[in-house]
């Protein structure tokens, strides 16, 4: 199925859990903010979110440094 991740089309498995997408992208849930179909998702809900055809995600990572 097709979804958008940060404006880029991506093919993923039907019903892919959000946390599986994180793993495939090498992202850590604890340092990522997710906007799912224009709604910011609370981190506590990541584990229960399953992706569907046409979903649009914006993923923003926090990066520290100095």
Z-matrix of the N, CA and C atoms (Angstrom, degrees):
N
C 1 1.446
C 2 1.522 1 108.52
N 3 1.312 2 116.15 1 161.37
C 4 1.464 3 121.98 2 -177.34
C 5 1.524 4 110.63 3 -106.34
N 6 1.327 5 115.51 4 134.19
C 7 1.463 6 122.78 5 171.61
C 8 1.525 7 107.32 6 -133.14
N 9 1.310 8 116.06 7 169.09
C 10 1.465 9 121.36 8 173.36
C 11 1.517 10 108.60 9 -111.37
N 12 1.323 11 115.89 10 131.49
C 13 1.457 12 121.90 11 175.85
C 14 1.521 13 107.38 12 -123.20
N 15 1.314 14 116.03 13 112.47
C 16 1.466 15 121.92 14 -176.39
C 17 1.526 16 111.45 15 51.74
N 18 1.344 17 115.30 16 42.17
C 19 1.460 18 121.62 17 175.75
C 20 1.513 19 115.49 18 82.25
N 21 1.319 20 118.32 19 0.90
C 22 1.463 21 122.36 20 -178.10
C 23 1.528 22 109.15 21 -111.69
N 24 1.349 23 116.37 22 128.94
C 25 1.464 24 120.65 23 178.47
C 26 1.524 25 109.62 24 -65.18
N 27 1.327 26 115.06 25 138.77
C 28 1.462 27 120.87 26 -179.80
C 29 1.518 28 107.78 27 -141.97
N 30 1.320 29 116.17 28 137.18
C 31 1.453 30 121.66 29 175.78
C 32 1.524 31 108.39 30 -94.22
N 33 1.331 32 115.75 31 126.81
C 34 1.465 33 121.72 32 179.77
C 35 1.526 34 108.66 33 -132.38
N 36 1.317 35 115.84 34 167.64
C 37 1.464 36 121.72 35 178.01
C 38 1.521 37 110.28 36 -66.17
N 39 1.323 38 116.07 37 146.27
C 40 1.462 39 121.84 38 175.71
C 41 1.520 40 109.63 39 -57.77
N 42 1.333 41 116.84 40 129.24
C 43 1.457 42 121.13 41 177.57
C 44 1.516 43 115.08 42 71.03
N 45 1.333 44 117.49 43 23.83
C 46 1.464 45 120.67 44 -178.55
C 47 1.531 46 110.77 45 -62.39
N 48 1.331 47 117.49 46 130.26
C 49 1.467 48 119.99 47 173.92
C 50 1.533 49 110.48 48 -68.97
N 51 1.319 50 116.22 49 146.89
C 52 1.457 51 120.47 50 179.19
C 53 1.521 52 111.28 51 -55.86
N 54 1.329 53 117.85 52 -41.51
C 55 1.465 54 120.16 53 -177.99
C 56 1.531 55 111.70 54 -65.07
N 57 1.320 56 117.81 55 -29.51
C 58 1.468 57 120.59 56 175.50
C 59 1.526 58 110.12 57 -69.38
N 60 1.331 59 116.72 58 -38.00
C 61 1.468 60 120.10 59 175.54
C 62 1.523 61 109.97 60 -62.43
N 63 1.346 62 116.98 61 -43.80
C 64 1.460 63 120.12 62 176.74
C 65 1.528 64 110.46 63 -54.37
N 66 1.324 65 116.27 64 -48.50
C 67 1.467 66 120.79 65 -178.60
C 68 1.520 67 110.84 66 -59.61
N 69 1.331 68 116.98 67 -42.51
C 70 1.472 69 120.19 68 -178.00
C 71 1.522 70 111.97 69 -67.74
N 72 1.339 71 116.58 70 -25.34
C 73 1.463 72 121.35 71 179.50
C 74 1.532 73 112.59 72 -95.89
N 75 1.336 74 116.56 73 -2.88
C 76 1.461 75 120.36 74 -179.11
C 77 1.517 76 113.27 75 72.04
N 78 1.341 77 116.84 76 28.56
C 79 1.461 78 121.10 77 -179.07
C 80 1.516 79 110.95 78 -100.66
N 81 1.322 80 115.79 79 148.68
C 82 1.459 81 121.85 80 176.75
C 83 1.532 82 108.31 81 -100.86
N 84 1.321 83 117.69 82 124.30
C 85 1.468 84 120.23 83 -178.51
C 86 1.533 85 113.37 84 -57.58
N 87 1.321 86 117.23 85 -34.22
C 88 1.460 87 119.93 86 -176.34
C 89 1.528 88 113.51 87 -70.26
N 90 1.337 89 117.60 88 -14.14
C 91 1.463 90 119.68 89 179.42
C 92 1.528 91 112.06 90 -121.98
N 93 1.342 92 116.33 91 23.85
C 94 1.463 93 120.70 92 -178.08
C 95 1.519 94 110.19 93 -127.08
N 96 1.329 95 115.73 94 136.09
C 97 1.463 96 122.38 95 172.96
C 98 1.520 97 106.82 96 -102.69
N 99 1.346 98 116.06 97 137.48
C 100 1.467 99 121.03 98 -176.41
C 101 1.520 100 110.18 99 -121.37
N 102 1.337 101 114.83 100 128.43
C 103 1.451 102 121.67 101 167.84
C 104 1.517 103 105.67 102 -109.87
N 105 1.323 104 116.23 103 119.90
C 106 1.470 105 122.86 104 -176.46
C 107 1.523 106 107.53 105 -115.22
N 108 1.330 107 115.89 106 112.74
C 109 1.471 108 121.03 107 -178.79
C 110 1.534 109 111.32 108 51.38
N 111 1.332 110 115.08 109 48.22
C 112 1.468 111 124.90 110 174.63
C 113 1.534 112 113.98 111 72.45
N 114 1.334 113 117.71 112 14.30
C 115 1.466 114 121.68 113 177.67
C 116 1.526 115 108.35 114 -123.97
N 117 1.331 116 117.09 115 126.34
C 118 1.457 117 120.70 116 177.33
C 119 1.529 118 108.22 117 -70.75
N 120 1.333 119 115.77 118 130.83
C 121 1.460 120 122.24 119 -176.89
C 122 1.529 121 109.62 120 -99.93
N 123 1.319 122 116.47 121 130.56
C 124 1.462 123 120.68 122 176.41
C 125 1.525 124 109.09 123 -68.68
N 126 1.310 125 116.00 124 141.67
C 127 1.465 126 122.09 125 -177.01
C 128 1.536 127 112.08 126 -54.21
N 129 1.323 128 117.44 127 -34.14
C 130 1.463 129 121.43 128 -179.98
C 131 1.528 130 112.49 129 -62.94
N 132 1.336 131 117.00 130 -20.73
C 133 1.468 132 121.33 131 -178.42
C 134 1.528 133 113.18 132 -94.06
N 135 1.332 134 118.33 133 -5.27
C 136 1.469 135 120.84 134 -177.61
C 137 1.521 136 111.83 135 -55.55
N 138 1.332 137 117.48 136 -46.04
C 139 1.462 138 121.38 137 -174.56
C 140 1.527 139 112.40 138 -63.13
N 141 1.323 140 118.50 139 -28.27
C 142 1.458 141 121.30 140 -177.65
C 143 1.514 142 114.81 141 -94.31
N 144 1.333 143 117.65 142 0.17
C 145 1.467 144 120.32 143 -176.06
C 146 1.519 145 111.20 144 -90.06
N 147 1.327 146 115.61 145 122.24
C 148 1.458 147 122.60 146 176.59
C 149 1.523 148 107.80 147 -111.44
N 150 1.308 149 116.51 148 133.51
C 151 1.457 150 121.39 149 -177.45
C 152 1.527 151 111.54 150 -79.17
N 153 1.335 152 115.41 151 147.40
C 154 1.460 153 121.59 152 177.23
C 155 1.523 154 109.77 153 -129.67
N 156 1.314 155 115.78 154 162.41
C 157 1.463 156 123.25 155 -179.12
C 158 1.531 157 110.48 156 -48.85
N 159 1.336 158 115.61 157 129.71
C 160 1.454 159 121.38 158 174.76
C 161 1.518 160 115.65 159 84.57
N 162 1.332 161 118.39 160 -0.49
C 163 1.461 162 120.05 161 177.80
C 164 1.525 163 110.05 162 -58.03
N 165 1.327 164 115.12 163 147.08
C 166 1.465 165 121.35 164 175.44
C 167 1.526 166 107.94 165 -120.27
N 168 1.320 167 115.17 166 122.81
C 169 1.459 168 122.08 167 -179.54
C 170 1.515 169 110.03 168 -117.45
N 171 1.319 170 115.31 169 139.34
C 172 1.454 171 121.35 170 166.93
C 173 1.517 172 104.96 171 -116.94
N 174 1.321 173 116.44 172 122.07
C 175 1.455 174 122.35 173 -178.44
C 176 1.526 175 108.37 174 -114.27
N 177 1.310 176 115.55 175 124.45
C 178 1.476 177 120.89 176 -179.13
C 179 1.515 178 107.52 177 -123.66
N 180 1.341 179 116.38 178 126.63
C 181 1.467 180 121.59 179 179.19
C 182 1.504 181 110.16 180 -101.85
N 183 1.332 182 114.52 181 142.68
C 184 1.457 183 120.55 182 172.67
C 185 1.528 184 108.14 183 -87.78
N 186 1.315 185 115.91 184 130.55
C 187 1.450 186 121.15 185 179.55
C 188 1.523 187 107.88 186 -125.72
N 189 1.314 188 116.36 187 126.73
C 190 1.454 189 120.57 188 178.81
C 191 1.525 190 110.76 189 -100.35
N 192 1.247 191 115.29 190 162.68
C 193 1.464 192 119.19 191 178.01
C 194 1.516 193 109.58 192 166.55
N 195 1.289 194 112.61 193 179.12
C 196 1.453 195 114.33 194 -179.21
C 197 1.485 196 111.69 195 -170.97
